[in-house]
Structure formats: structure tokens, C-alpha cells
Amino acid sequence: MALGTTESSSGDGYWYDRSDPSALAVLEAIRRHRDAEAAMRRRTREDMDMGDTDLAALRWIIRQERSGRLATSAALARELGITSAATVKLVGRLVSGGYVDRQEHPTDRRSQLLGTLPGAHERLRRALGPMHERMLRLASSLTAAERLVVVGFLDRLSEIVEDAPDLTGPASSAPSPPAT
């Protein structure tokens, strides 16, 4: 994302109380990281000639494989919140791009087993490997105590973001204005 595309990336602190500049600096650093990560994901998608959903699907299939779980087209549809028709198209793109292989599910004719092809792993490693290595070196440079603080902070921050209200739902779920 370009600078200035998030609600407070200009550094003016519009959303926040300015009484503690160092706390605001932490939130601004998080926004800069988020913008940099979004730009990196865009470059990765472009390099791999994939859309957001395609890359999310490939990452999910890899996670399933690494954890020893079967990756099925039905579970992929649930994970991504897309229809079975959209999943068929998505899997077709991943197959034709040389990222994924599909096989018939042995017991569920409505689902397919999905697995990554070796070339998919190599392309991901080539695209992301050097960055991941630098990230690991940076994390390794922290003391054990610093790592605990960072992990604790980021976990609590994630909880706050996950608990944020869903403003895309029906208008009736919004709080009613006070009676006058």
C-alpha cells in the first residue's frame, strides 16, 4: 500500500490521544509494517501471477500438508468462505498454474484432495525465502525477554483487532441512537 492509504499513516495521529507520543510511535510503526507487508504480498502475487484468494488458498494447502491434515476442496471453500463453484475455478487456476495437484477423494465424491507440487514450494521459497531468513535473523537478535514482550504485545494486539466490530453486517446490528 502506498503511504497515506491507512487511516493514520500520515503521522498526524488523527485517531489517537496525543498525550503519549511514544505510544503513538508504536502504533505508527505497526501501520508502517502493515503497509510494507501489504506491498510485499502484492509483489509476491504479481511475481507468482496469482490473486489474493489464490495465494491464500496455496498457503492454506501448505499449512494443511505441514500439519499432516488432508487438504480437501470442501475444507478450502469453508476456510476461504467461498462457494463450491468459486472453489472449482480457484483450484483449476492453481492446477493450471502448476501449483497444485488434485485427486479424487476416496470417500467423498463431492470433494477433491489437494496437494502442492514441488515447483510451488520452490517458487514460494524463491519469492519469500530471503525475506523470511532476514526476519528470522532479526527475531533471533532479540533477547529472550524482549521476544516475550514482543510476542505478548502482538498477541494482545491481534486479539483487539479480531474483536473489532463487524461493520459490514446489516444496519440493524448497529447500536440504536439514543432516544430523545
PyMOL commands that set and color helices and strands:
alter all, ss='L'
color gray80, all
select helices_A, chain A and resi 21-48+52-66+73-80+84-96+118-140+144-162+171-173
alter helices_A, ss='H'
color red, helices_A
select strands_A, chain A and resi 71-72+100-104+112-116
alter strands_A, ss='S'
color yellow, strands_A
deselect
rebuild
show_as cartoon
